[in-house]
Amino acid sequence: MINSIAIKVATINHLDGIIKLQTANQASQGGTLSGGLTANQIQEMMSDMPQIVAIVNNEIVGFLLTTSQAVNNNRKVPIVDAMSASYKGSADSYIYGPICVSQTQRGKGLAQLMFQELLKLEPNREGILFIKSDNIASLKAHEKMGMHKVSSFHFNNADFDVYAYLSQPKEDNNL
């Protein structure tokens, strides 16, 4: 049986699943996430911008988190501050990421599905993200999604590339 994938805006009910998946994908667990967010930080993000989840059989198998520049500026996350110092972005830009897909669901297009949902919800806005320079799979996946490198920076003995994209406007069906 093929498991159906649901892509939706995260709610507080998805918080535990996001934390569980984030924890499983930390560098200390063999994953590639560059840091972790607390439950309180993710809740703040949920009240600020849409957070996207991928769900299979009632389990969170992917998430795409976003943060407005206003919330980010109040937070003072050192790695994000380093990214912002290397590339500011437009006045209305937002931080894309982290994005994470469970090991069992990789290669099935979930990152692209979550990204497409985000683009529908945040039209005409620039998204900015960073990827560790040696994370070739993530670099290729994000280039495939139409993002392009705009800068790079060095943080905690590692090199990172900064990528950006401009979401396309929603189609107006009233024309």
N, C-alpha and C positions, 0 to 999 in steps of 0.2 A: 504494500500500500504506500502511495506517495503521501508524505506529510505535507499539509498545506502550510505555507508561510504567511503570517500576518505581519504587515508593516504598519505601525501606528504611532501616534504621539504618546509618549510615556506619561503615566500618571503616578501618583504616590504609591499605588498598588504594585508598580513595577520596580520600585526602589531596591528591594531585597535581591531581586534577580539581576539587576544592573551591578550591584555591589559584588555579588557572587561571581559573575562573569569577569568583572574588573580584577578581582583578587586572583582568580585562576590564570590571568594573563599578565601578571606583573613579571618583571625581569627576574625576580627572585624565584619565580615558579617556572622559569624557562620561556616566558612570554616576551612580548616586545613593547608593552606599554611603558612610557617614560615616567610615569608617576601615577599616584592614586588620588582620588577625590573622596572626601568624607560624605556620609549620607546627608549631612546638613548642607554641604556645598552643592550636591546634586539637587536637593530640594530647592535651594535658592535658584539654581539654573532652570528648574522646571517652572518657577514662577516668573522667570525672565524671558525665556525663549522656548520654542518647541524642542523637546528632546525626543529622538526617534528610537524605537525598539523594533526588533525582529523577533517574532514568537513562533515556536513550533511546539505543538503538544503542550501548551500552557507553560513553556519554559522560555526564558529570555535567552536567545542564541546570538543576539547582536544588539549593539547600541551605538548611536551616534549622538554625542553631546555637543551643545553649542553654548556660547556665552556672549552676551553683548559687550561692547567695549566699556560701557559704563560700569557693569558689574565686575568685569575683569580689572578695571582700574582701581576699584575699591579693595580688591582681593590681595594684590601683591604676591602673585605666584612667580618665584624667581625665573623659572624656565620660560614662562609666557612673557615676562617682562623683557627677557633677553631677545625673544623673537620680535616683540614689538619695537625694541630698540633698533633692530636690523631692517624692519619694514613696518611702517605705520599703518598703511592702508587708508581707505577713504573714511570720511567722518562717520558714515553709517555702517561701517564694516563690523563684522563679528568674528569671534574665534570659533573655528570648526574643530571639533575633537575634544576629547579622544573619540576614536571610532574603534570598535572591537567586534570581532566575529568569533564565535566559539570554534575550537579546533575541528570539531565534527562537521561544521557547516561551511568551512572555507572552500573557496573555489566554486561556489554555487551562485555567485552574483548578489549576495546579500548586501555587501557594502554599497554596490551601485543602486540597489533598490531603496536602501535607506537614504542615500544621497538624493535620489530623484524625488523622494517624498519631502525632504528638506527644501529642495529648490522650489517645489510647489508652494510651500508655506512661507518662504522668505524671498519673494521675487525682487529683482532689481537691487540686490545687496551683494556686496563683496564679502566673501568668506576667506579667512586667512588661517593657515595651519602650519605645523612643523612636523617633520618626519626625520628620524635619525638617518643620517646619510648612508649608513650601511644596511638599511632595511629595504633592500632591493624590491621585494615583493610589494611592499606598501607604496614605494615610489612609483613603480610601474602601474599599480592599481589606480592611484590617484591621477597619473598622467592619462590613463585610459578614460577616466571620468572627465577629462577636459581641463584639469588644473595645470598650472604652469609655475615653474620655479621663478621666484622674484628676488630671493636673497638667501643668505646662509648665516649661521652663527655657531659659535663654540660655547659649550656649557658643560661644566662638570666633566672635563676631559673627553668630551664627545662632540662630534660635528653633526649639525642639523641643517636641513634644507627647509626654506620657507616657501610654501606654495600659496597661490591665491586663485580665485575664480570669481566670476561675476555671474550670478544666477540670471536666468532668462525670465522675462516677464511672463506672467500668467496669460493664457490666451483669453481674449475677450469673446465670449460666445454670443454677445448681444449685438454684434456688428451685422 
